[in-house]
């Protein structure tokens, strides 16, 4: 059984003391989710539409509309979109439930027993999955409307969500993880990704990256690919492209200057890679109109939510 704790990897999530919940939709997969990371908070994801996959502790989980995933604190993970993804993301502080744990010690078992009796990806064929989807959608309505005592309702709905997972999704015959990536190897990969994120424009070679963790280039590349779902150098290219995309959106600097600052040696190479990975030419980023409206209304009927009636 692989140890799932990676305390040295955790990033701290800052919550409100009174209401330690962050809840909202992500359209597509932002650069934050594409980067390997782990945090001290617990996370719930529901796929409202589209497809993609998660890499969690070196194991791949393909997801589609209606799927629900649990991300444990310390899980080293990143997500990738394969088509038209809208994902609800709920991040919360486990300490919100400490008082309840005294009378119901199993309430957070889906996280505490992850890999033993629960999977990161909940069984989509389970007949009770619709109840969980409806709870998450109703939770989002309460969170966004902020009516009187909404925090108590969100708390109660989150508790009900965990009760149903404990009651209907616990299993004693969970298939063992297929991942062969050890905790030590995960930490090595995470260390290298942090270095790349701090210096994305540096002309890293595979030999230099592997030497950071005292591995041969071939060994390091194999471990990195199994952890992140792609090669180290492709990961680096995506970091650079994400940085360039942000600069294109937020500044009026010349495209050539942005390309050079982000580590691309020629403008033609930058344009080619940008179109291949982002799906458009760099100059079109500044002309597109992006409407990031809440998609919650359109998914209620499809995923089983019960919207309020006036």
Secondary structure, 3 states (H helix, E strand, C coil): CCCCCCHHHEECCCCCCCCCEEEEEEECCCHHHHCCEEECCEEEEEEEEEEEEEEECCEEEEEECCCEEEECCCCCEEEEEEEEEEEEEEEECHHHHHHHHCCCCCCCHHHHCECCCECCECCCCCCCHHHHHHHHHHHHHHHHHCCCCHHHHHHHHHHHHHHHHHHHCCCCCCCCCCCCCCHHHHHHHHHHHHHHHHCCCCCCCHHHHHHCCCCCHHHHHHHHHHHHCCCHHHHHHHHHHHHHHHHHHHCCCCHHHHHHHCCCCCHHHHHHHHHHHHCCCHHHHCCCCCCCCCCHHHHHHHHCCCCCCC
